[in-house]
Amino acid sequence: MASGQPFPLNAWYPAAWSHEVQPALLPRTLCGRDIVLYRRPNGGVAALEDACWHRLLPLSMGRLAGDEVVCGYHGLVFNASGRCTHMPAQSTINPAACVRAYPAVERHRLVWVWPGDPALADESAMPDFHWNDGTEWRGEGGAFTSLKCDWRLVVDNLMDLTHETYVHSGSIGHDAILDAPFEVTHTDRTATMTRWMIDIDAPPFWGRLLGKPGRVDRWQIVTFQAPAVVVGDVGVAPTGTGARAGDRSQGVNGAFLAAIAPETETSCHYFWNFVRTFRVDDDQLTDSLRRGHVDEGRGVYDQDHVVLEAQQRAIARNPRTPFYNLNIDAGALWARRLIDRLVAREQATRAPGQAAE
Amino acid sequence: MAEAIDRVGFVRATRTLTPTIRLIEIEPVDGFVAPTPGSHLDVSVMIGDRPDVRSYSVVGPCADGAYRIAVKRLEASRGGSAYMWSLAPGSRLAHSAPGNHFGLTLGRPDYLLLAGGIGVTPIFSHALALQRAGARFRLVYACRSRSDLALADELRGEIGDRLEIVIGEERGRVDVAGEIARLDADGEVYVCGPIGMLETARRAWAESGRPPDRLRFETFGASGRWPAVPFALKIPRLGKEIHVPATQSLLDALEAAGVEMIADCRRGECGLCALPILGLNGVVDHRDVFFSDAEKAANAKLCTCVSRVYGSEITLDTPDR
């Protein structure tokens, strides 16, 4: 692991679900930077440093006045560019008075923020998260904000689904996961774990969704896009119907979606969804799938949540070099390699003060 | 607010750009923090046997890991520029990490950069950054005479025809209102230059009805409408009469005479060091950007960090009770 912060700053990170950003002040910390988000009258999203230039009170404790934020302490006003437009008790404005404005873009029903050098913010570097658009794939997810673990633990969790057998037994877990061979591949920006389980008994969750008797072929094709996105193409089809060869028409196909942002070095925000291409208009199914994932502690992601936070607490109490690795960790290790590489590249070319800013 | 002077560097090279402007390359010992466009370094200077702090804009992105600053030698210098000019390769210099009060915001449809004299130093960095970002912009660079031009060849090489040079002796003043009129409605202006240029720009901008926050400017408070002359300062409340030499600021003179002052930015922006004017023999050369035109005309107060008297005497009050 490169020294210093465990995340690159010059990247798009998810900051909020689009629907969370209203004409109201929404504080959120990303990569250790306190940011306040709000919906602008023109429909855009503003993302400002959440600390007044004057005395550092969080601007999120102030109020929104149209397209400007009024500090709740002395009434300094900042516009969506972070420039001060009003100072109390003087008729001019100190030209140095600014708060940082972070590049923010809304895409795939999420708001993405670039915490690093704004000059490098490149919309073409946005991760592909189109499964979340609410069009071809359907599903309504949620978010764990301020999850108390290093964001990379979430990546680890999703890149190795062996854990399903133990953490999620009774729903998606299955001993077959342990027996099936898997393959890990990578590009310079992605890592992919592929596992096919051929001719197995359907695990309860998938058996219900498939609604057909008999044994199945099950797939898990999980792709990490550095640094912040994991998409898992998952599903089952009746065995022998050619799913592995490319014909999934007899099966059911879902995708678990994760966009993860470091909040601090030991906490993160995890925006998740589970979407599908079958029974897309079945709102009851949409609802039950959401509750299957998060339901006041009973969903599968609630189970992960407990594990991840407990793992972070244990890491804090066990200062040995992070972990020992097993062969099942190859996907996670490739993902971490790609993250480390982004961090190292950023530190090598550490440009203008922004690196530390 | 000043940055912490917590780093040390050594002068690697100096280069004289004009008879009065010298480029100084500083190789940092404590690690390099690359400056954002518009950044400055605070450096520790010696004025006689007394340490003081001066700010100089960083020139360009400094991609090789050495800070470049340009220092204009001022006739009426308080001593900082003379000290900086005394540095030679190998000289040690305590300095801050780069700070930035004049940051560049990318993503606007159009930009006008206005530089006057030594004010070209931060604007140089802005121009290079805009060029690199592929932005639409123009740079108007005004100088009194051709021999005062610094970095003009480098600018021409980097940004070509986007640079327009206006030599005062040859073409008179920049048509600021005309330049603003040419700018896209959502464009921004960045100005660094003498107070006269700043005030012209502020007035023209206000008259154009454009949003005030899109006029960005920085001033070092170094230049005024009138030359710096010595004058007498009277403070009846304290029974003091202080001589203010041409090379010392009012604020420095007050502090040197044991008058306790509160000051912060020391470049005419925050207004903390302003004192009430009780009497005047001469005119007040308001060099700050804190007071409005109307307030300056009323002459009720002045910012002691940068403003001066062109005349023989001023009488001020202090907050002592």
Interface residues (C-beta under 8 A of the other chain):
Chain A: N79 S81 R83 C84 T85 Q90 S91 T92 I93 N94 P95 A96 C98 A101 P118 A119 R350 A351 P352 G353 Q354 A355 A356
Chain B: V33 A34 P35 T36 P37 S39 P61 A97 P98 N100 H101 F102 G103 T105 L106 G107 A129 R132 A133 P211 P212 D213 R216 F217 E218 C265 E269 C270 G271 V289 F290 F291 S292 A294 E295
